[in-house]
Amino acid sequence: MASGELGRENLRRALSGFAAALALDVTVYPEFVRDVLDSGRIQKFEYCAEIFWKYLRSCLISEGLDVPNSPRAVIKAGFDHGFVQDSEYQAALELMNDRNTCSHIYRQSLIAGILARLPDHCATMQSIFARLCPK
């Protein structure tokens, strides 16, 4: 299996697991279990976001483009070259902002808002993923 195919499969599996975690009804569990499940959802989000932007970068590079190694620059290049549509661009940037907040800034007061946005983030990554190489 070529490295591009392997990256595509890794991202596909990660997004599938993330979507499955978001589909769980956590309201039926005690508060401690909900907290653990929410932490797992955040972790799956961070993992997906990381694989997502790196795979998008590899797709752009495979098109012969010189792309900086930063998530925001990759999203911008993806937009400039048609992998990210106009309606997804701002959502993809917000996705990266939330990923940075979770990974680098972690403030408990911000987590509830991020948790509420996870379904939209998942949908954004799935939509863009559908256009990524190799098909």
Secondary structure, DSSP 8 states (H G I E B T S, - for coil): --HHHHHHHHHHHHHHHHHHHHHS-GGGS-HHHHHHHHHHHHHHHHHHHHHHHHHHHHHHHHTT----SSHHHHHHHHHHTTSS-HHHHHHHHHHHHHHHIIIII--HHHHHHHHHHHHHHHHHHHHHHTT-S--
